């Protein structure tokens, strides 16, 4: 980094460099506020099938918890812990 470059504040840096685990990235299109589908329902069913297809090692309980967490995470604009 050159002396003329400023270091972004920690909040800015976190938002810019935010990387979610792969299973959450697979669910982003279903729950991200920027890509809402006009209030149409059924995102959870599609999200379930996406996880089941892409991550066959997950149990139904793990899929369910991942979907709940992803929905809350993306809709609230939060960041992973």
mmCIF file of the N, C-alpha and C atoms, coordinates in Angstrom:
data_MODEL
# 
_entry.id   MODEL 
# 
loop_
_atom_site.group_PDB 
_atom_site.id 
_atom_site.type_symbol 
_atom_site.label_atom_id 
_atom_site.label_alt_id 
_atom_site.label_comp_id 
_atom_site.label_asym_id 
_atom_site.label_entity_id 
_atom_site.label_seq_id 
_atom_site.pdbx_PDB_ins_code 
_atom_site.Cartn_x 
_atom_site.Cartn_y 
_atom_site.Cartn_z 
_atom_site.occupancy 
_atom_site.B_iso_or_equiv 
_atom_site.pdbx_formal_charge 
_atom_site.auth_seq_id 
_atom_site.auth_comp_id 
_atom_site.auth_asym_id 
_atom_site.auth_atom_id 
_atom_site.pdbx_PDB_model_num 
ATOM 1   N N  . UNK A 1 1  ? 0.858   -1.177  0.000  1.00 0.00 ? 1  UNK A N  1 
ATOM 2   C CA . UNK A 1 1  ? 0.000   0.000   0.000  1.00 0.00 ? 1  UNK A CA 1 
ATOM 3   C C  . UNK A 1 1  ? 0.894   1.227   0.000  1.00 0.00 ? 1  UNK A C  1 
ATOM 4   N N  . UNK A 1 2  ? 0.600   2.148   -0.863 1.00 0.00 ? 2  UNK A N  1 
ATOM 5   C CA . UNK A 1 2  ? 1.402   3.367   -0.934 1.00 0.00 ? 2  UNK A CA 1 
ATOM 6   C C  . UNK A 1 2  ? 0.970   4.335   0.156  1.00 0.00 ? 2  UNK A C  1 
ATOM 7   N N  . UNK A 1 3  ? 1.843   5.265   0.518  1.00 0.00 ? 3  UNK A N  1 
ATOM 8   C CA . UNK A 1 3  ? 1.501   6.224   1.580  1.00 0.00 ? 3  UNK A CA 1 
ATOM 9   C C  . UNK A 1 3  ? 0.303   7.105   1.246  1.00 0.00 ? 3  UNK A C  1 
ATOM 10  N N  . UNK A 1 4  ? -0.023  7.244   -0.037 1.00 0.00 ? 4  UNK A N  1 
ATOM 11  C CA . UNK A 1 4  ? -1.146  8.106   -0.417 1.00 0.00 ? 4  UNK A CA 1 
ATOM 12  C C  . UNK A 1 4  ? -2.489  7.392   -0.343 1.00 0.00 ? 4  UNK A C  1 
ATOM 13  N N  . UNK A 1 5  ? -2.484  6.065   -0.244 1.00 0.00 ? 5  UNK A N  1 
ATOM 14  C CA . UNK A 1 5  ? -3.740  5.327   -0.156 1.00 0.00 ? 5  UNK A CA 1 
ATOM 15  C C  . UNK A 1 5  ? -4.249  5.346   1.279  1.00 0.00 ? 5  UNK A C  1 
ATOM 16  N N  . UNK A 1 6  ? -5.539  5.551   1.409  1.00 0.00 ? 6  UNK A N  1 
ATOM 17  C CA . UNK A 1 6  ? -6.107  5.546   2.752  1.00 0.00 ? 6  UNK A CA 1 
ATOM 18  C C  . UNK A 1 6  ? -6.623  4.149   3.083  1.00 0.00 ? 6  UNK A C  1 
ATOM 19  N N  . UNK A 1 7  ? -6.592  3.845   4.330  1.00 0.00 ? 7  UNK A N  1 
ATOM 20  C CA . UNK A 1 7  ? -7.095  2.558   4.797  1.00 0.00 ? 7  UNK A CA 1 
ATOM 21  C C  . UNK A 1 7  ? -8.580  2.724   5.070  1.00 0.00 ? 7  UNK A C  1 
ATOM 22  N N  . UNK A 1 8  ? -9.427  1.871   4.460  1.00 0.00 ? 8  UNK A N  1 
ATOM 23  C CA . UNK A 1 8  ? -10.868 2.009   4.703  1.00 0.00 ? 8  UNK A CA 1 
ATOM 24  C C  . UNK A 1 8  ? -11.212 1.693   6.160  1.00 0.00 ? 8  UNK A C  1 
ATOM 25  N N  . UNK A 1 9  ? -12.227 2.375   6.642  1.00 0.00 ? 9  UNK A N  1 
ATOM 26  C CA . UNK A 1 9  ? -12.682 2.083   7.990  1.00 0.00 ? 9  UNK A CA 1 
ATOM 27  C C  . UNK A 1 9  ? -13.147 0.647   8.049  1.00 0.00 ? 9  UNK A C  1 
ATOM 28  N N  . UNK A 1 10 ? -13.098 0.067   9.239  1.00 0.00 ? 10 UNK A N  1 
ATOM 29  C CA . UNK A 1 10 ? -13.391 -1.361  9.368  1.00 0.00 ? 10 UNK A CA 1 
ATOM 30  C C  . UNK A 1 10 ? -14.769 -1.727  8.836  1.00 0.00 ? 10 UNK A C  1 
ATOM 31  N N  . UNK A 1 11 ? -15.795 -0.904  9.027  1.00 0.00 ? 11 UNK A N  1 
ATOM 32  C CA . UNK A 1 11 ? -17.129 -1.193  8.520  1.00 0.00 ? 11 UNK A CA 1 
ATOM 33  C C  . UNK A 1 11 ? -17.160 -1.222  7.001  1.00 0.00 ? 11 UNK A C  1 
ATOM 34  N N  . UNK A 1 12 ? -16.469 -0.267  6.377  1.00 0.00 ? 12 UNK A N  1 
ATOM 35  C CA . UNK A 1 12 ? -16.398 -0.244  4.918  1.00 0.00 ? 12 UNK A CA 1 
ATOM 36  C C  . UNK A 1 12 ? -15.664 -1.455  4.386  1.00 0.00 ? 12 UNK A C  1 
ATOM 37  N N  . UNK A 1 13 ? -14.575 -1.799  5.030  1.00 0.00 ? 13 UNK A N  1 
ATOM 38  C CA . UNK A 1 13 ? -13.776 -2.932  4.585  1.00 0.00 ? 13 UNK A CA 1 
ATOM 39  C C  . UNK A 1 13 ? -14.584 -4.218  4.673  1.00 0.00 ? 13 UNK A C  1 
ATOM 40  N N  . UNK A 1 14 ? -15.310 -4.402  5.756  1.00 0.00 ? 14 UNK A N  1 
ATOM 41  C CA . UNK A 1 14 ? -16.097 -5.624  5.915  1.00 0.00 ? 14 UNK A CA 1 
ATOM 42  C C  . UNK A 1 14 ? -17.154 -5.747  4.835  1.00 0.00 ? 14 UNK A C  1 
ATOM 43  N N  . UNK A 1 15 ? -17.820 -4.666  4.497  1.00 0.00 ? 15 UNK A N  1 
ATOM 44  C CA . UNK A 1 15 ? -18.859 -4.710  3.472  1.00 0.00 ? 15 UNK A CA 1 
ATOM 45  C C  . UNK A 1 15 ? -18.268 -5.007  2.103  1.00 0.00 ? 15 UNK A C  1 
ATOM 46  N N  . UNK A 1 16 ? -17.120 -4.425  1.794  1.00 0.00 ? 16 UNK A N  1 
ATOM 47  C CA . UNK A 1 16 ? -16.497 -4.626  0.499  1.00 0.00 ? 16 UNK A CA 1 
ATOM 48  C C  . UNK A 1 16 ? -15.951 -6.040  0.334  1.00 0.00 ? 16 UNK A C  1 
ATOM 49  N N  . UNK A 1 17 ? -15.308 -6.548  1.367  1.00 0.00 ? 17 UNK A N  1 
ATOM 50  C CA . UNK A 1 17 ? -14.620 -7.831  1.290  1.00 0.00 ? 17 UNK A CA 1 
ATOM 51  C C  . UNK A 1 17 ? -15.458 -8.986  1.820  1.00 0.00 ? 17 UNK A C  1 
ATOM 52  N N  . UNK A 1 18 ? -16.746 -8.779  1.936  1.00 0.00 ? 18 UNK A N  1 
ATOM 53  C CA . UNK A 1 18 ? -17.622 -9.779  2.521  1.00 0.00 ? 18 UNK A CA 1 
ATOM 54  C C  . UNK A 1 18 ? -17.690 -11.024 1.652  1.00 0.00 ? 18 UNK A C  1 
ATOM 55  N N  . UNK A 1 19 ? -17.302 -12.154 2.231  1.00 0.00 ? 19 UNK A N  1 
ATOM 56  C CA . UNK A 1 19 ? -17.344 -13.428 1.524  1.00 0.00 ? 19 UNK A CA 1 
ATOM 57  C C  . UNK A 1 19 ? -18.103 -14.408 2.404  1.00 0.00 ? 19 UNK A C  1 
ATOM 58  N N  . UNK A 1 20 ? -19.131 -14.996 1.827  1.00 0.00 ? 20 UNK A N  1 
ATOM 59  C CA . UNK A 1 20 ? -19.932 -15.964 2.561  1.00 0.00 ? 20 UNK A CA 1 
ATOM 60  C C  . UNK A 1 20 ? -19.448 -17.371 2.232  1.00 0.00 ? 20 UNK A C  1 
ATOM 61  N N  . UNK A 1 21 ? -19.668 -18.319 3.138  1.00 0.00 ? 21 UNK A N  1 
ATOM 62  C CA . UNK A 1 21 ? -19.359 -19.714 2.811  1.00 0.00 ? 21 UNK A CA 1 
ATOM 63  C C  . UNK A 1 21 ? -20.143 -20.144 1.569  1.00 0.00 ? 21 UNK A C  1 
ATOM 64  N N  . UNK A 1 22 ? -19.636 -21.122 0.820  1.00 0.00 ? 22 UNK A N  1 
ATOM 65  C CA . UNK A 1 22 ? -20.268 -21.523 -0.452 1.00 0.00 ? 22 UNK A CA 1 
ATOM 66  C C  . UNK A 1 22 ? -21.757 -21.843 -0.361 1.00 0.00 ? 22 UNK A C  1 
ATOM 67  N N  . UNK A 1 23 ? -22.190 -22.482 0.701  1.00 0.00 ? 23 UNK A N  1 
ATOM 68  C CA . UNK A 1 23 ? -23.613 -22.825 0.748  1.00 0.00 ? 23 UNK A CA 1 
ATOM 69  C C  . UNK A 1 23 ? -24.496 -21.584 0.859  1.00 0.00 ? 23 UNK A C  1 
ATOM 70  N N  . UNK A 1 24 ? -23.992 -20.517 1.503  1.00 0.00 ? 24 UNK A N  1 
ATOM 71  C CA . UNK A 1 24 ? -24.774 -19.283 1.575  1.00 0.00 ? 24 UNK A CA 1 
ATOM 72  C C  . UNK A 1 24 ? -24.736 -18.538 0.245  1.00 0.00 ? 24 UNK A C  1 
ATOM 73  N N  . UNK A 1 25 ? -23.599 -18.574 -0.430 1.00 0.00 ? 25 UNK A N  1 
ATOM 74  C CA . UNK A 1 25 ? -23.518 -17.945 -1.741 1.00 0.00 ? 25 UNK A CA 1 
ATOM 75  C C  . UNK A 1 25 ? -24.490 -18.608 -2.716 1.00 0.00 ? 25 UNK A C  1 
ATOM 76  N N  . UNK A 1 26 ? -24.674 -19.917 -2.595 1.00 0.00 ? 26 UNK A N  1 
ATOM 77  C CA . UNK A 1 26 ? -25.619 -20.622 -3.469 1.00 0.00 ? 26 UNK A CA 1 
ATOM 78  C C  . UNK A 1 26 ? -27.051 -20.144 -3.235 1.00 0.00 ? 26 UNK A C  1 
ATOM 79  N N  . UNK A 1 27 ? -27.329 -19.644 -2.034 1.00 0.00 ? 27 UNK A N  1 
ATOM 80  C CA . UNK A 1 27 ? -28.684 -19.196 -1.686 1.00 0.00 ? 27 UNK A CA 1 
ATOM 81  C C  . UNK A 1 27 ? -28.902 -17.701 -1.887 1.00 0.00 ? 27 UNK A C  1 
ATOM 82  N N  . UNK A 1 28 ? -27.849 -16.979 -2.170 1.00 0.00 ? 28 UNK A N  1 
ATOM 83  C CA . UNK A 1 28 ? -27.968 -15.520 -2.308 1.00 0.00 ? 28 UNK A CA 1 
ATOM 84  C C  . UNK A 1 28 ? -29.091 -15.104 -3.254 1.00 0.00 ? 28 UNK A C  1 
ATOM 85  N N  . UNK A 1 29 ? -29.238 -15.689 -4.439 1.00 0.00 ? 29 UNK A N  1 
ATOM 86  C CA . UNK A 1 29 ? -30.301 -15.225 -5.357 1.00 0.00 ? 29 UNK A CA 1 
ATOM 87  C C  . UNK A 1 29 ? -31.714 -15.380 -4.789 1.00 0.00 ? 29 UNK A C  1 
ATOM 88  N N  . UNK A 1 30 ? -31.899 -16.268 -3.849 1.00 0.00 ? 30 UNK A N  1 
ATOM 89  C CA . UNK A 1 30 ? -33.236 -16.511 -3.307 1.00 0.00 ? 30 UNK A CA 1 
ATOM 90  C C  . UNK A 1 30 ? -33.610 -15.542 -2.194 1.00 0.00 ? 30 UNK A C  1 
ATOM 91  N N  . UNK A 1 31 ? -32.622 -14.961 -1.502 1.00 0.00 ? 31 UNK A N  1 
ATOM 92  C CA . UNK A 1 31 ? -32.923 -14.162 -0.313 1.00 0.00 ? 31 UNK A CA 1 
ATOM 93  C C  . UNK A 1 31 ? -32.308 -12.772 -0.285 1.00 0.00 ? 31 UNK A C  1 
ATOM 94  N N  . UNK A 1 32 ? -31.391 -12.456 -1.162 1.00 0.00 ? 32 UNK A N  1 
ATOM 95  C CA . UNK A 1 32 ? -30.752 -11.148 -1.144 1.00 0.00 ? 32 UNK A CA 1 
ATOM 96  C C  . UNK A 1 32 ? -31.790 -10.075 -1.456 1.00 0.00 ? 32 UNK A C  1 
ATOM 97  N N  . UNK A 1 33 ? -31.808 -9.022  -0.658 1.00 0.00 ? 33 UNK A N  1 
ATOM 98  C CA . UNK A 1 33 ? -32.795 -7.944  -0.844 1.00 0.00 ? 33 UNK A CA 1 
ATOM 99  C C  . UNK A 1 33 ? -32.685 -7.303  -2.216 1.00 0.00 ? 33 UNK A C  1 
ATOM 100 N N  . UNK A 1 34 ? -31.494 -7.288  -2.786 1.00 0.00 ? 34 UNK A N  1 
ATOM 101 C CA . UNK A 1 34 ? -31.300 -6.656  -4.093 1.00 0.00 ? 34 UNK A CA 1 
ATOM 102 C C  . UNK A 1 34 ? -31.861 -7.504  -5.230 1.00 0.00 ? 34 UNK A C  1 
ATOM 103 N N  . UNK A 1 35 ? -32.158 -8.762  -4.970 1.00 0.00 ? 35 UNK A N  1 
ATOM 104 C CA . UNK A 1 35 ? -32.637 -9.650  -6.036 1.00 0.00 ? 35 UNK A CA 1 
ATOM 105 C C  . UNK A 1 35 ? -33.986 -10.270 -5.697 1.00 0.00 ? 35 UNK A C  1 
ATOM 106 N N  . UNK A 1 36 ? -34.814 -9.531  -4.964 1.00 0.00 ? 36 UNK A N  1 
ATOM 107 C CA . UNK A 1 36 ? -36.141 -10.059 -4.624 1.00 0.00 ? 36 UNK A CA 1 
ATOM 108 C C  . UNK A 1 36 ? -36.976 -10.247 -5.874 1.00 0.00 ? 36 UNK A C  1 
ATOM 109 N N  . UNK A 1 37 ? -37.825 -11.225 -5.840 1.00 0.00 ? 37 UNK A N  1 
ATOM 110 C CA . UNK A 1 37 ? -38.624 -11.601 -7.004 1.00 0.00 ? 37 UNK A CA 1 
ATOM 111 C C  . UNK A 1 37 ? -40.043 -11.040 -6.925 1.00 0.00 ? 37 UNK A C  1 
ATOM 112 N N  . UNK A 1 38 ? -40.182 -9.805  -6.556 1.00 0.00 ? 38 UNK A N  1 
ATOM 113 C CA . UNK A 1 38 ? -41.477 -9.147  -6.537 1.00 0.00 ? 38 UNK A CA 1 
ATOM 114 C C  . UNK A 1 38 ? -42.453 -9.726  -5.537 1.00 0.00 ? 38 UNK A C  1 
ATOM 115 N N  . UNK A 1 39 ? -41.952 -10.236 -4.415 1.00 0.00 ? 39 UNK A N  1 
ATOM 116 C CA . UNK A 1 39 ? -42.832 -10.747 -3.382 1.00 0.00 ? 39 UNK A CA 1 
ATOM 117 C C  . UNK A 1 39 ? -43.408 -12.126 -3.653 1.00 0.00 ? 39 UNK A C  1 
ATOM 118 N N  . UNK A 1 40 ? -42.987 -12.752 -4.744 1.00 0.00 ? 40 UNK A N  1 
ATOM 119 C CA . UNK A 1 40 ? -43.525 -14.093 -5.011 1.00 0.00 ? 40 UNK A CA 1 
ATOM 120 C C  . UNK A 1 40 ? -42.959 -15.088 -4.020 1.00 0.00 ? 40 UNK A C  1 
ATOM 121 N N  . UNK A 1 41 ? -43.783 -16.003 -3.584 1.00 0.00 ? 41 UNK A N  1 
ATOM 122 C CA . UNK A 1 41 ? -43.366 -17.000 -2.608 1.00 0.00 ? 41 UNK A CA 1 
ATOM 123 C C  . UNK A 1 41 ? -42.596 -18.132 -3.250 1.00 0.00 ? 41 UNK A C  1 
ATOM 124 N N  . UNK A 1 42 ? -42.218 -19.080 -2.424 1.00 0.00 ? 42 UNK A N  1 
ATOM 125 C CA . UNK A 1 42 ? -41.587 -20.281 -2.933 1.00 0.00 ? 42 UNK A CA 1 
ATOM 126 C C  . UNK A 1 42 ? -40.079 -20.274 -2.948 1.00 0.00 ? 42 UNK A C  1 
ATOM 127 N N  . UNK A 1 43 ? -39.443 -19.220 -2.463 1.00 0.00 ? 43 UNK A N  1 
ATOM 128 C CA . UNK A 1 43 ? -37.987 -19.193 -2.463 1.00 0.00 ? 43 UNK A CA 1 
ATOM 129 C C  . UNK A 1 43 ? -37.388 -20.297 -1.601 1.00 0.00 ? 43 UNK A C  1 
ATOM 130 N N  . UNK A 1 44 ? -38.040 -20.629 -0.503 1.00 0.00 ? 44 UNK A N  1 
ATOM 131 C CA . UNK A 1 44 ? -37.505 -21.647 0.391  1.00 0.00 ? 44 UNK A CA 1 
ATOM 132 C C  . UNK A 1 44 ? -37.458 -23.014 -0.282 1.00 0.00 ? 44 UNK A C  1 
ATOM 133 N N  . UNK A 1 45 ? -38.471 -23.327 -1.066 1.00 0.00 ? 45 UNK A N  1 
ATOM 134 C CA . UNK A 1 45 ? -38.499 -24.621 -1.759 1.00 0.00 ? 45 UNK A CA 1 
ATOM 135 C C  . UNK A 1 45 ? -37.367 -24.691 -2.776 1.00 0.00 ? 45 UNK A C  1 
ATOM 136 N N  . UNK A 1 46 ? -37.181 -23.620 -3.534 1.00 0.00 ? 46 UNK A N  1 
ATOM 137 C CA . UNK A 1 46 ? -36.098 -23.584 -4.503 1.00 0.00 ? 46 UNK A CA 1 
ATOM 138 C C  . UNK A 1 46 ? -34.735 -23.612 -3.812 1.00 0.00 ? 46 UNK A C  1 
ATOM 139 N N  . UNK A 1 47 ? -34.632 -22.908 -2.704 1.00 0.00 ? 47 UNK A N  1 
ATOM 140 C CA . UNK A 1 47 ? -33.382 -22.907 -1.944 1.00 0.00 ? 47 UNK A CA 1 
ATOM 141 C C  . UNK A 1 47 ? -33.075 -24.308 -1.415 1.00 0.00 ? 47 UNK A C  1 
ATOM 142 N N  . UNK A 1 48 ? -34.100 -25.000 -0.922 1.00 0.00 ? 48 UNK A N  1 
ATOM 143 C CA . UNK A 1 48 ? -33.919 -26.362 -0.413 1.00 0.00 ? 48 UNK A CA 1 
ATOM 144 C C  . UNK A 1 48 ? -33.364 -27.272 -1.511 1.00 0.00 ? 48 UNK A C  1 
ATOM 145 N N  . UNK A 1 49 ? -33.962 -27.223 -2.686 1.00 0.00 ? 49 UNK A N  1 
ATOM 146 C CA . UNK A 1 49 ? -33.519 -28.086 -3.785 1.00 0.00 ? 49 UNK A CA 1 
ATOM 147 C C  . UNK A 1 49 ? -32.116 -27.716 -4.272 1.00 0.00 ? 49 UNK A C  1 
ATOM 148 N N  . UNK A 1 50 ? -31.805 -26.432 -4.236 1.00 0.00 ? 50 UNK A N  1 
ATOM 149 C CA . UNK A 1 50 ? -30.461 -25.999 -4.621 1.00 0.00 ? 50 UNK A CA 1 
ATOM 150 C C  . UNK A 1 50 ? -29.421 -26.581 -3.680 1.00 0.00 ? 50 UNK A C  1 
ATOM 151 N N  . UNK A 1 51 ? -29.682 -26.479 -2.374 1.00 0.00 ? 51 UNK A N  1 
ATOM 152 C CA . UNK A 1 51 ? -28.720 -27.040 -1.409 1.00 0.00 ? 51 UNK A CA 1 
ATOM 153 C C  . UNK A 1 51 ? -28.637 -28.554 -1.524 1.00 0.00 ? 51 UNK A C  1 
ATOM 154 N N  . UNK A 1 52 ? -29.775 -29.188 -1.684 1.00 0.00 ? 52 UNK A N  1 
ATOM 155 C CA . UNK A 1 52 ? -29.806 -30.646 -1.792 1.00 0.00 ? 52 UNK A CA 1 
ATOM 156 C C  . UNK A 1 52 ? -29.003 -31.114 -3.004 1.00 0.00 ? 52 UNK A C  1 
ATOM 157 N N  . UNK A 1 53 ? -29.101 -30.393 -4.116 1.00 0.00 ? 53 UNK A N  1 
ATOM 158 C CA . UNK A 1 53 ? -28.384 -30.758 -5.338 1.00 0.00 ? 53 UNK A CA 1 
ATOM 159 C C  . UNK A 1 53 ? -26.888 -30.454 -5.258 1.00 0.00 ? 53 UNK A C  1 
ATOM 160 N N  . UNK A 1 54 ? -26.545 -29.294 -4.705 1.00 0.00 ? 54 UNK A N  1 
ATOM 161 C CA . UNK A 1 54 ? -25.145 -28.863 -4.693 1.00 0.00 ? 54 UNK A CA 1 
ATOM 162 C C  . UNK A 1 54 ? -24.350 -29.356 -3.487 1.00 0.00 ? 54 UNK A C  1 
ATOM 163 N N  . UNK A 1 55 ? -25.028 -29.690 -2.407 1.00 0.00 ? 55 UNK A N  1 
ATOM 164 C CA . UNK A 1 55 ? -24.364 -30.130 -1.178 1.00 0.00 ? 55 UNK A CA 1 
ATOM 165 C C  . UNK A 1 55 ? -25.051 -31.390 -0.651 1.00 0.00 ? 55 UNK A C  1 
ATOM 166 N N  . UNK A 1 56 ? -24.905 -32.509 -1.349 1.00 0.00 ? 56 UNK A N  1 
ATOM 167 C CA . UNK A 1 56 ? -25.625 -33.730 -0.970 1.00 0.00 ? 56 UNK A CA 1 
ATOM 168 C C  . UNK A 1 56 ? -25.222 -34.281 0.397  1.00 0.00 ? 56 UNK A C  1 
ATOM 169 N N  . UNK A 1 57 ? -24.087 -33.839 0.925  1.00 0.00 ? 57 UNK A N  1 
ATOM 170 C CA . UNK A 1 57 ? -23.643 -34.325 2.233  1.00 0.00 ? 57 UNK A CA 1 
ATOM 171 C C  . UNK A 1 57 ? -24.425 -33.712 3.395  1.00 0.00 ? 57 UNK A C  1 
ATOM 172 N N  . UNK A 1 58 ? -25.197 -32.656 3.134  1.00 0.00 ? 58 UNK A N  1 
ATOM 173 C CA . UNK A 1 58 ? -25.969 -32.008 4.201  1.00 0.00 ? 58 UNK A CA 1 
ATOM 174 C C  . UNK A 1 58 ? -27.212 -32.819 4.539  1.00 0.00 ? 58 UNK A C  1 
ATOM 175 N N  . UNK A 1 59 ? -27.489 -32.909 5.820  1.00 0.00 ? 59 UNK A N  1 
ATOM 176 C CA . UNK A 1 59 ? -28.715 -33.575 6.260  1.00 0.00 ? 59 UNK A CA 1 
ATOM 177 C C  . UNK A 1 59 ? -29.892 -32.620 6.059  1.00 0.00 ? 59 UNK A C  1 
ATOM 178 N N  . UNK A 1 60 ? -31.120 -33.147 6.067  1.00 0.00 ? 60 UNK A N  1 
ATOM 179 C CA . UNK A 1 60 ? -32.287 -32.253 5.942  1.00 0.00 ? 60 UNK A CA 1 
ATOM 180 C C  . UNK A 1 60 ? -32.315 -31.175 7.027  1.00 0.00 ? 60 UNK A C  1 
ATOM 181 N N  . UNK A 1 61 ? -31.866 -31.522 8.234  1.00 0.00 ? 61 UNK A N  1 
ATOM 182 C CA . UNK A 1 61 ? -31.838 -30.537 9.322  1.00 0.00 ? 61 UNK A CA 1 
ATOM 183 C C  . UNK A 1 61 ? -30.816 -29.432 9.036  1.00 0.00 ? 61 UNK A C  1 
ATOM 184 N N  . UNK A 1 62 ? -29.654 -29.805 8.510  1.00 0.00 ? 62 UNK A N  1 
ATOM 185 C CA . UNK A 1 62 ? -28.636 -28.813 8.178  1.00 0.00 ? 62 UNK A CA 1 
ATOM 186 C C  . UNK A 1 62 ? -29.116 -27.901 7.049  1.00 0.00 ? 62 UNK A C  1 
ATOM 187 N N  . UNK A 1 63 ? -29.804 -28.471 6.090  1.00 0.00 ? 63 UNK A N  1 
ATOM 188 C CA . UNK A 1 63 ? -30.363 -27.668 4.991  1.00 0.00 ? 63 UNK A CA 1 
ATOM 189 C C  . UNK A 1 63 ? -31.375 -26.669 5.540  1.00 0.00 ? 63 UNK A C  1 
ATOM 190 N N  . UNK A 1 64 ? -32.270 -27.148 6.394  1.00 0.00 ? 64 UNK A N  1 
ATOM 191 C CA . UNK A 1 64 ? -33.292 -26.287 6.995  1.00 0.00 ? 64 UNK A CA 1 
ATOM 192 C C  . UNK A 1 64 ? -32.654 -25.127 7.759  1.00 0.00 ? 64 UNK A C  1 
ATOM 193 N N  . UNK A 1 65 ? -31.664 -25.423 8.597  1.00 0.00 ? 65 UNK A N  1 
ATOM 194 C CA . UNK A 1 65 ? -31.006 -24.377 9.382  1.00 0.00 ? 65 UNK A CA 1 
ATOM 195 C C  . UNK A 1 65 ? -30.234 -23.404 8.496  1.00 0.00 ? 65 UNK A C  1 
ATOM 196 N N  . UNK A 1 66 ? -29.624 -23.910 7.446  1.00 0.00 ? 66 UNK A N  1 
ATOM 197 C CA . UNK A 1 66 ? -28.899 -23.046 6.524  1.00 0.00 ? 66 UNK A CA 1 
ATOM 198 C C  . UNK A 1 66 ? -29.860 -22.085 5.822  1.00 0.00 ? 66 UNK A C  1 
ATOM 199 N N  . UNK A 1 67 ? -31.009 -22.581 5.419  1.00 0.00 ? 67 UNK A N  1 
ATOM 200 C CA . UNK A 1 67 ? -31.998 -21.741 4.741  1.00 0.00 ? 67 UNK A CA 1 
ATOM 201 C C  . UNK A 1 67 ? -32.525 -20.656 5.679  1.00 0.00 ? 67 UNK A C  1 
ATOM 202 N N  . UNK A 1 68 ? -32.840 -21.029 6.899  1.00 0.00 ? 68 UNK A N  1 
ATOM 203 C CA . UNK A 1 68 ? -33.330 -20.044 7.875  1.00 0.00 ? 68 UNK A CA 1 
ATOM 204 C C  . UNK A 1 68 ? -32.275 -18.968 8.110  1.00 0.00 ? 68 UNK A C  1 
ATOM 205 N N  . UNK A 1 69 ? -31.038 -19.394 8.294  1.00 0.00 ? 69 UNK A N  1 
ATOM 206 C CA . UNK A 1 69 ? -29.951 -18.451 8.544  1.00 0.00 ? 69 UNK A CA 1 
ATOM 207 C C  . UNK A 1 69 ? -29.717 -17.546 7.341  1.00 0.00 ? 69 UNK A C  1 
ATOM 208 N N  . UNK A 1 70 ? -29.710 -18.128 6.145  1.00 0.00 ? 70 UNK A N  1 
ATOM 209 C CA . UNK A 1 70 ? -29.487 -17.331 4.930  1.00 0.00 ? 70 UNK A CA 1 
ATOM 210 C C  . UNK A 1 70 ? -30.594 -16.304 4.745  1.00 0.00 ? 70 UNK A C  1 
ATOM 211 N N  . UNK A 1 71 ? -31.832 -16.711 4.973  1.00 0.00 ? 71 UNK A N  1 
ATOM 212 C CA . UNK A 1 71 ? -32.956 -15.775 4.820  1.00 0.00 ? 71 UNK A CA 1 
ATOM 213 C C  . UNK A 1 71 ? -32.784 -14.600 5.772  1.00 0.00 ? 71 UNK A C  1 
ATOM 214 N N  . UNK A 1 72 ? -32.481 -14.865 7.029  1.00 0.00 ? 72 UNK A N  1 
ATOM 215 C CA . UNK A 1 72 ? -32.314 -13.796 7.995  1.00 0.00 ? 72 UNK A CA 1 
ATOM 216 C C  . UNK A 1 72 ? -31.093 -12.931 7.670  1.00 0.00 ? 72 UNK A C  1 
ATOM 217 N N  . UNK A 1 73 ? -30.025 -13.570 7.252  1.00 0.00 ? 73 UNK A N  1 
ATOM 218 C CA . UNK A 1 73 ? -28.780 -12.875 6.961  1.00 0.00 ? 73 UNK A CA 1 
ATOM 219 C C  . UNK A 1 73 ? -28.934 -11.919 5.777  1.00 0.00 ? 73 UNK A C  1 
ATOM 220 N N  . UNK A 1 74 ? -29.451 -12.429 4.674  1.00 0.00 ? 74 UNK A N  1 
ATOM 221 C CA . UNK A 1 74 ? -29.553 -11.609 3.474  1.00 0.00 ? 74 UNK A CA 1 
ATOM 222 C C  . UNK A 1 74 ? -30.665 -10.570 3.561  1.00 0.00 ? 74 UNK A C  1 
ATOM 223 N N  . UNK A 1 75 ? -31.778 -10.885 4.181  1.00 0.00 ? 75 UNK A N  1 
ATOM 224 C CA . UNK A 1 75 ? -32.873 -9.927  4.259  1.00 0.00 ? 75 UNK A CA 1 
ATOM 225 C C  . UNK A 1 75 ? -32.604 -8.814  5.233  1.00 0.00 ? 75 UNK A C  1 
ATOM 226 N N  . UNK A 1 76 ? -31.781 -9.083  6.256  1.00 0.00 ? 76 UNK A N  1 
ATOM 227 C CA . UNK A 1 76 ? -31.465 -8.042  7.221  1.00 0.00 ? 76 UNK A CA 1 
ATOM 228 C C  . UNK A 1 76 ? -30.254 -7.212  6.804  1.00 0.00 ? 76 UNK A C  1 
ATOM 229 N N  . UNK A 1 77 ? -29.558 -7.690  5.753  1.00 0.00 ? 77 UNK A N  1 
ATOM 230 C CA . UNK A 1 77 ? -28.346 -6.984  5.331  1.00 0.00 ? 77 UNK A CA 1 
ATOM 231 C C  . UNK A 1 77 ? -27.200 -7.221  6.288  1.00 0.00 ? 77 UNK A C  1 
ATOM 232 N N  . UNK A 1 78 ? -27.333 -8.234  7.132  1.00 0.00 ? 78 UNK A N  1 
ATOM 233 C CA . UNK A 1 78 ? -26.314 -8.542  8.122  1.00 0.00 ? 78 UNK A CA 1 
ATOM 234 C C  . UNK A 1 78 ? -25.073 -9.171  7.546  1.00 0.00 ? 78 UNK A C  1 
ATOM 235 N N  . UNK A 1 79 ? -24.162 -9.449  8.422  1.00 0.00 ? 79 UNK A N  1 
ATOM 236 C CA . UNK A 1 79 ? -22.900 -10.046 8.035  1.00 0.00 ? 79 UNK A CA 1 
ATOM 237 C C  . UNK A 1 79 ? -22.707 -11.333 8.805  1.00 0.00 ? 79 UNK A C  1 
ATOM 238 N N  . UNK A 1 80 ? -22.013 -12.291 8.218  1.00 0.00 ? 80 UNK A N  1 
ATOM 239 C CA . UNK A 1 80 ? -21.789 -13.542 8.923  1.00 0.00 ? 80 UNK A CA 1 
ATOM 240 C C  . UNK A 1 80 ? -20.939 -13.306 10.155 1.00 0.00 ? 80 UNK A C  1 
ATOM 241 N N  . UNK A 1 81 ? -21.226 -14.100 11.189 1.00 0.00 ? 81 UNK A N  1 
ATOM 242 C CA . UNK A 1 81 ? -20.519 -13.951 12.443 1.00 0.00 ? 81 UNK A CA 1 
ATOM 243 C C  . UNK A 1 81 ? -19.188 -14.479 12.351 1.00 0.00 ? 81 UNK A C  1 
# 
